[in-house]
Amino acid sequence: MKFGYTIVYVSSVTEALTFYKEAFGFETRFLHDSNQYGELETGTTVLAFASHAMGEMNLGGQYQKADPNAAPLGIELAFVTDDVASAYAKAVAVGATPIKAPIEKPWGQVVAYVRAKEGSLIELCSPIGG
C-alpha cells in the first residue's frame, strides 16, 4: 500500500485551485469538466479538492466541513520550502490567514502556520535537518 492523495472538500474547487497557485505556486494538474474535482501538481503525492456536493454524494454528509471562522480541524497540510519567511509572506499577501509567524524550532527547522481561504490549516516548514 502507498499513500496516494489527500482530498480537501471545499465550496469552490476552482477558487481553491487558484488560491493554492497564487499562495504556494502549485499548478493545476487536473480539473474535471464539472468543476467538482481538481488536483494540483505537488510532487509524488497529489493534493486534490472536491466540492461539498461531491462530499455529500460520497459520504452522505458524514464529515465536518472546514469553517474558516472556527478553530481549524485536527489535520494540517505541510508544505516544505527552503524559504519559510517568503512563503509565509506570499501566502498571507494573497489571502491566507496568518496563524503563527515563522519560528525556528529547537531542532533547527523553521515552521510557520497559515489557514487557506477554505479553512485548511497549512504548515510551511523548512526541510528537517535543513
Secondary structure as UniProt FT lines:
FT   STRAND          5..10
FT   HELIX           13..24
FT   STRAND          28..31
FT   TURN            33..34
FT   STRAND          37..40
FT   STRAND          46..51
FT   HELIX           52..59
FT   TURN            60..61
FT   TURN            68..69
FT   STRAND          76..80
FT   HELIX           84..93
FT   TURN            94..95
FT   STRAND          97..104
FT   TURN            106..107
FT   STRAND          110..115
FT   TURN            117..118
FT   STRAND          121..125
FT   TURN            128..129
//
